[in-house]
Amino acid sequence: MSEPMEGARPEPEPGPGAPAAVAEAPGTVPEPPSERSSEPARPADPVPLGVTRTPTGVAEVDAQLERLADADHLAASGHLEVYEDVHRGLRDALTALDRRPGPPAPPTPGA
């Protein structure tokens, strides 16, 4: 056996139950795991995040927040459409606040 170079780390010994190393021919690239299995790889099914949505008391806003639950049942590629739709609805609700008449502004001093 040759002595390790100064500063070099020794290779760790595999523990019990560790898979045996597979010898690869020099210059070959190992296959990705998905190509080794007999079953084709498929994306995981969507899983709801379980995020609770607290009602705000504003019907338009609450409806948009509930719309976010639609993304729980879609693959990640479908989330963007839901998020953009909710963003547009929330923006419209905020814009509508500017159009609603509110209480009169307080008088300015000296006017």
C-alpha positions in Angstrom: 0.0 0.0 0.0 1.2 3.5 -0.7 1.2 6.2 1.9 -1.4 9.0 1.5 -0.1 12.4 0.5 0.3 15.0 3.2 -3.0 16.9 3.6 -5.0 14.3 1.6 -8.1 12.8 3.1 -8.4 9.0 3.3 -11.3 7.5 1.4 -14.1 6.7 3.9 -14.8 3.0 4.4 -18.4 1.9 3.5 -20.5 1.1 6.6 -22.5 -2.1 7.1 -25.4 -2.2 4.7 -23.9 0.3 2.3 -24.2 -0.5 -1.4 -21.2 -1.9 -3.0 -19.4 0.4 -5.4 -20.1 -0.3 -9.1 -16.9 -0.4 -11.1 -17.3 1.8 -14.2 -15.0 1.4 -17.3 -12.7 4.3 -17.6 -14.2 7.1 -19.8 -17.8 5.9 -19.4 -20.6 7.9 -17.9 -22.9 6.2 -15.4 -26.5 5.9 -16.3 -29.0 8.2 -14.5 -31.2 6.3 -12.0 -34.3 6.8 -14.0 -32.8 4.9 -16.9 -31.8 2.0 -14.7 -35.2 1.3 -13.4 -37.8 -0.7 -15.3 -40.5 1.8 -14.5 -40.5 5.1 -16.3 -40.0 8.2 -14.1 -43.1 10.3 -13.6 -43.6 13.6 -11.8 -45.1 13.4 -8.3 -48.8 14.0 -7.9 -49.7 17.5 -6.6 -50.0 17.7 -2.8 -51.8 20.5 -1.1 -49.6 22.7 1.0 -52.2 23.0 3.7 -51.8 26.8 4.0 -54.7 28.3 5.9 -56.3 31.4 4.6 -57.7 33.8 7.1 -60.8 35.7 5.9 -60.3 39.4 5.6 -64.0 40.4 5.8 -63.8 42.0 2.3 -65.8 39.7 0.0 -63.8 40.5 -3.2 -60.4 39.8 -1.4 -61.7 36.7 0.3 -62.9 35.3 -3.0 -59.4 35.8 -4.5 -57.7 34.2 -1.6 -60.0 31.2 -1.8 -59.1 30.9 -5.5 -55.5 30.2 -4.4 -56.8 26.8 -3.2 -57.2 25.9 -6.9 -53.4 25.7 -7.2 -53.3 22.9 -4.6 -54.8 20.5 -7.2 -52.6 21.5 -10.1 -49.1 20.5 -11.2 -46.5 23.3 -10.7 -46.9 24.2 -14.4 -50.5 25.3 -13.7 -49.8 27.5 -10.7 -48.7 30.5 -12.7 -52.2 30.9 -14.3 -53.9 30.8 -10.9 -51.4 33.2 -9.3 -51.8 35.7 -12.2 -55.6 35.5 -12.0 -55.5 36.1 -8.2 -53.1 38.9 -8.6 -55.3 40.6 -11.2 -58.4 40.2 -9.0 -56.6 41.6 -5.9 -55.3 44.5 -8.0 -58.8 45.2 -9.3 -60.2 45.1 -5.7 -57.5 47.7 -4.7 -58.3 49.9 -7.7 -62.0 49.8 -6.8 -61.2 51.3 -3.4 -60.0 54.4 -5.1 -63.4 54.7 -7.0 -65.6 54.3 -3.9 -66.6 57.5 -2.2 -65.3 57.7 1.3 -65.9 60.1 4.2 -65.0 63.6 3.4 -61.4 64.6 3.9 -60.7 66.6 7.0 -60.4 70.4 6.5 -56.9 71.6 6.0 -55.8 74.2 8.5 -55.7 77.8 7.2 -58.0 77.1 4.3 
